[in-house]
């Protein structure tokens, strides 16, 4: 019924209503059924993009939604980050997952920025918890911002965190160490 792009060497397919989502290889062989791997109903899945200053490309990961939360798996069908987050991005080296900020309150422009620029903007007053993971799912760092905040990848290893102050966006850069 539907098929995604062959992102990380695999595509996501559905065979019909209530049939679930499967991951297939380039020869059409089923690698896994996402519901079985995740252990609950997966509502949607898509290859995760890697956005750099030069180009858009696919990362080696697939993001999926289960119970209105986002998780991440690799191209072998192993869950790297369980579905506990609002969104997940990839820098080329690390994964960043956002928790607490309510993605359902975001308008279309902010959602488009989220999907293309890999930046997350919260509503005023929300608390945004950002977790950094390595490529196999080990949590390396967690930090929190409160208020009208945004965060995303500045480069492969540098994170930007912005907050509106006096109607001006103030940003700081962070590494995994600070």
Secondary structure, DSSP 8 states (H G I E B T S, - for coil): -EE----SS-EEEE-STTS-EEEE-TTS-EEEEHHHHHTS---EEEEEEEE-SS-EEEEEEEEEEETTEEEEEETTS-EEEEEEESEEEE-SS-EEEEESS-GGG--HHHHHHHHHH-EEE--TT-EEEEEEE-TTS-EEEEEEEESSEEEEESSSS-EEEEEEETTEEEEEEE-TT-
